[in-house]
């Protein structure tokens, strides 16, 4: 008598939350190359060093390039913590690029300055924003290339029809 077959294990979190939605997008007409571009551009737009601007930036760039908005916004929300962590990195890189003096910054200091005088805050810290944005703009092609080229073959494999076993 043959041994009973074990029931298949339930799909992992990764399979349910990442692989399955991407496979769904691919079965609904998205091409692997276009989906890779969407993820890469969405990632770059989601890391802009201006808090609160990523949703609008993703929407605008997505409309302009005719990319998949649900995927871009999902990437955007998944990267919100990374964006916050990279703001100070972009500020420091901007200081190096512009050869600006190092300005000690802390979240309590910035919060207090903004609450005390929002307009004065913009005047005082606008140049730091320009420096950080310069660093981000220089990193965009690198981010897009670093994600797009490896994602293309991975998404092509995901889109390939499964062979019966």
Order of alpha helices (4+ residues) and beta strands (2+ residues): alpha-alpha-alpha-alpha-alpha-alpha-alpha
